[in-house]
């Protein structure tokens, strides 16, 4: 059970990190995650309070180790592990025995450079400066496919003639929905290699599609088979 819990925490921390990178716009930020709570029994003596007993810390130690392993993959991050007191009756009464409730925390400081790289801001600038023509070709092709398939289908058969949501996925060598696939090579692009490139392409397409199709855009990070990164653009269509 501890291993499954550790794997889940690892994925949660990673998902939180990269989601925040997407929305940080290249600015530094901090992630805080509670690793668990524990209780300590203090006894009042002549020279002050002494901890006499502590609840089991096994789960907290396992969670801490998972965060350490994850943070070790990204040395640019700074991680601290503070303890925060949640309740402390020692300050509220004249008792001689008190149970103090605390939370073990992980605080991850993400520098601006890391946020800009993994949030796609650098590659987005490169696309707009050096690949503007190819980006325009790709955006127009995606727009036409969406209008021809997803939106036209909704107009003919969907409720109120408008799809509530359309998902466009950006993978290393293609753009796709549940209906169609468009190779990046058709617009003159080489396969995308890094996380920041995939995210930057998602942001670039999101900007143009949001304006062209009058829709709200949400970008998320996901995975393909064999743990290859992919990004998804959720288009919330407001009007056809």
C-alpha positions in Angstrom: 0.0 0.0 0.0 2.8 2.4 0.8 4.3 1.9 -2.7 1.0 2.7 -4.4 0.5 5.7 -2.2 4.1 6.9 -3.1 3.5 6.5 -6.8 0.3 8.5 -6.5 2.0 11.3 -4.7 4.8 11.4 -7.3 2.3 11.8 -10.1 0.3 14.4 -8.2 3.4 16.5 -7.5 4.5 16.2 -11.1 1.0 17.1 -12.5 0.8 20.1 -10.1 4.3 21.3 -11.1 3.7 21.2 -14.9 0.2 22.5 -14.7 1.5 25.5 -12.8 4.3 26.0 -15.4 1.6 26.2 -18.1 -0.2 29.0 -16.3 2.8 30.8 -14.7 3.7 32.8 -17.9 7.3 32.4 -17.2 7.1 33.7 -13.6 8.6 32.0 -10.5 6.1 30.3 -8.2 5.9 28.0 -5.2 4.1 24.8 -4.6 3.1 23.6 -1.2 1.9 20.1 -0.5 1.0 18.5 2.8 2.8 15.2 3.3 0.8 14.2 6.4 -0.3 15.1 9.9 1.2 13.9 13.2 0.5 14.4 16.9 3.0 14.9 19.7 2.3 14.6 23.4 4.1 17.2 25.5 4.5 17.1 29.2 5.2 20.3 31.2 8.3 20.1 33.4 10.2 22.7 35.4 12.5 23.7 32.6 9.7 23.7 29.9 7.8 21.3 27.7 9.2 17.9 26.8 7.9 15.7 24.0 6.9 12.4 25.5 5.2 10.7 22.6 4.8 11.0 18.9 2.4 9.3 16.5 3.6 7.0 13.8 5.7 8.9 11.1 6.1 6.0 8.7 3.7 7.4 6.1 5.1 10.8 6.3 8.7 9.5 5.8 7.6 7.5 2.8 5.9 10.6 1.3 8.9 12.7 1.9 11.2 10.2 0.2 8.9 10.2 -2.9 9.1 14.0 -3.1 12.9 13.9 -2.7 13.2 11.4 -5.5 11.0 13.5 -7.7 12.9 16.7 -6.9 16.2 15.0 -7.7 15.0 14.7 -11.3 14.9 18.5 -11.5 18.0 20.0 -9.7 16.8 23.5 -10.7 14.0 23.2 -8.0 14.6 24.1 -4.4 12.6 22.0 -1.9 12.3 22.5 1.9 10.3 20.4 4.4 8.9 22.6 7.1 6.6 21.5 9.9 3.6 23.6 10.7 1.7 23.6 13.9 -2.0 23.2 13.3 -3.2 23.3 16.9 -1.3 23.8 20.1 -3.2 23.8 23.4 -0.1 24.7 25.4 -0.6 28.4 24.5 -4.3 28.4 25.5 -4.4 26.9 29.0 -2.4 26.0 32.1 -2.5 22.3 31.3 0.5 20.1 32.1 -0.1 17.6 29.3 -0.9 18.7 25.8 -1.3 17.0 22.4 0.1 19.2 19.6 -1.1 18.6 16.0 1.3 19.4 13.2 1.6 19.1 9.4 4.7 17.9 7.6 5.0 20.0 4.4 6.9 20.0 1.2 7.5 23.5 -0.3 8.8 23.5 -3.9 10.3 26.8 -5.2 10.2 26.9 -9.0 12.5 29.6 -10.6 11.3 31.7 -13.5 13.8 30.0 -15.9 12.3 26.6 -15.2 8.7 27.9 -15.5 9.5 29.6 -18.8 11.2 26.5 -20.2 8.6 23.9 -19.2 5.7 26.3 -19.6 6.5 26.7 -23.3 7.2 30.4 -23.2 10.6 30.1 -24.8 9.5 27.9 -27.7 6.3 30.0 -28.1 8.6 33.1 -28.7 10.7 31.0 -31.2 7.6 29.9 -33.1 6.4 33.5 -33.5 9.8 34.8 -34.5 11.4 32.2 -36.7 8.5 29.8 -37.6 5.7 32.3 -38.2 4.8 31.1 -41.7 4.8 27.4 -40.7 2.8 28.2 -37.6 0.2 30.0 -39.7 -0.1 27.1 -42.1 -0.5 24.6 -39.3 -3.1 26.8 -37.4 -5.2 27.3 -40.5 -5.1 23.6 -41.3 -6.2 22.7 -37.7 -9.0 25.3 -37.8 -10.3 24.0 -41.1 -10.3 20.4 -39.9 -12.2 21.4 -36.7 -14.8 23.3 -38.7 -15.2 20.5 -41.2 -15.5 17.7 -38.7 -16.2 18.4 -35.1 -18.1 21.7 -35.4 -20.0 20.7 -38.6 -21.0 17.4 -37.0 -22.3 19.3 -33.9 -24.2 21.7 -36.1 -26.0 18.9 -37.9 -26.6 16.5 -35.1 -25.5 18.0 -31.8 -27.6 19.6 -29.1 -28.2 23.3 -30.0 -25.8 22.9 -32.9 -22.7 23.6 -30.9 -20.2 21.2 -29.3 -19.6 21.8 -25.7 -16.0 20.8 -25.8 -13.4 19.6 -28.3 -10.0 18.2 -27.4 -7.0 18.7 -29.7 -3.9 16.7 -28.8 -0.3 17.8 -29.6 2.1 14.9 -29.8 5.7 14.8 -31.0 4.9 14.4 -34.6 1.2 15.2 -35.1 -1.9 17.1 -34.1 -5.0 15.0 -33.6 -8.5 14.8 -32.3 -10.7 11.7 -31.9 -11.7 12.1 -35.6 -8.6 13.2 -37.5 -4.8 13.3 -37.5 -2.5 16.0 -39.0 1.2 15.2 -39.3 3.4 18.2 -38.3 5.6 17.5 -41.3 2.7 18.7 -43.5 3.3 22.2 -42.2 7.0 22.0 -42.4 7.8 21.1 -38.8 10.2 18.6 -37.5 9.1 16.3 -34.7 8.9 18.1 -31.3 11.5 16.7 -28.9 11.1 18.4 -25.5 8.4 19.1 -23.0 8.7 22.8 -23.5 8.4 22.5 -27.3 5.1 20.5 -27.0 3.8 23.0 -24.5 4.9 26.0 -26.6 3.1 24.5 -29.7 0.0 23.9 -27.6 0.0 27.6 -26.5 0.6 28.9 -30.0 -2.3 26.8 -31.4 -4.4 27.7 -28.5 -4.0 31.4 -29.1 -4.9 31.2 -32.8 -7.8 28.7 -32.4 -9.3 30.6 -29.5 -9.5 33.8 -31.6 -10.5 32.1 -34.8 -13.3 29.9 -33.3 -14.4 32.3 -30.6 -13.8 29.7 -27.8 -12.2 29.5 -24.4 -8.9 27.5 -24.2 -7.5 25.3 -21.5 -4.2 23.5 -21.9 -3.1 20.5 -19.9 -0.2 18.0 -19.9 -0.8 14.3 -20.4 1.0 11.2 -21.5 1.0 8.9 -24.4 2.0 5.2 -24.3 5.6 4.6 -23.1 5.5 7.8 -21.0 6.0 10.1 -24.0 4.7 13.6 -23.2 1.8 15.1 -25.0 -0.3 18.2 -24.5 -4.1 18.7 -24.9 -6.0 21.8 -25.8 -9.5 21.9 -24.5 -11.7 24.2 -26.7 -14.9 25.4 -25.0 -16.9 26.6 -28.0 -19.1 29.5 -27.3 -20.5 30.0 -30.8 -20.2 28.2 -34.0 
